């Protein structure tokens, strides 16, 4: 798939932080920004392995759970990669997502349709899940896809992972098909959301 749209003009734009009624946020702020050359690929790989360990425990073999640093580097460089960082340790990524990854393997026909962008490799450190970080990463790629003139944002996810499917459904994604990647041991659901 060929990346669509222009590079992010503001790579260090902070994402929204928790806000209440004027009181101090109860959680430290999280910043979502574009990957830079200085970001540590080994820490991203380790984050992916931790985040996808639950799928491995289900007997699944997602690429993100077993890829090495070279694959992480290639995947992150092939599209618009965004990282989330917390205030506690600003040098350690706690989330990652790639918009319009340029896959070396044939992809789902849905991703090839005009006006459809896609994202991949969404991961949040298990210790940081439940804090809205995944939603912040999704919001970033949804807005970028819309800015680039796309009407839909698609994704591929492991069909057996009911918990993940429900996460996406709650955020407006619907099932539009299935696909079998050559490097997994399961059928993937192709889901999509209208963004433009």
Secondary structure, 3 states (H helix, E strand, C coil): CCCCCCCCCCCCCCCCCCCCCCCCCCCCCEEEEECCCCCCHHHHHHHHHHHCHHHHHCCCCCHHHCCCHHHHHHHHHCCEEEEEEECCCCCCEEEEEEECCCCCCCCCHHHHCCCEEEEEEEEECHHHCCCCHHHHHHHHHHHHHHHCCCCEEEEEEECCCHHHHHHHHHCCCEEEEEECCCCCCCCEEEEEEECC
